[in-house]
Amino acid sequence: MLLLRYLSFAFISLWLLSACAPTTLTPVSDIDPKRYSGEATILLAVAGNSNRGIRHLEIVSNEAPKGFELYFRKAIVKKGFIALKLPAPSTGVRLKEYSLTGYYGCSRGKRGYGFGTAVLKRIEPGKRYFLETIDTAMNTTYPDIPPSLCSDAKRYGLQCRP
């Protein structure tokens, strides 16, 4: 009986942990595709010296205040760039929320949760924009590309400040 309870608990726990969300960028609410005329690429840098990586992102805009969510299940990003395709034109694009690995399940508790501060006033279809850097070691964001990612930034056509 005790073994059956343990197995039931383990199965339910695994099911809940694996059922957090999809690994694709999905709208949280219904968005009218007729409003948009294409997609823009939004780039987020990920830096840090810890073992933590990005587990979850939520990007919002004035046109989609409930945003778009992306959960990383297998390919957790610990360093480099995350490229996202968002409907454009859009205004007020920002990183509403992110969570880091190294914490339990899909929780967004204070230790593994953060939010962005940068805002892209307007994005246009077919263009590429850098939003900000998420530092996984400090659990914070900042507007510059870190020097350690400057060579990668050139691949995306981004300029690094010295």
Disulfide bonds with the S-S distance in Angstrom:
Cys20-Cys106 1.40
Cys150-Cys160 2.35
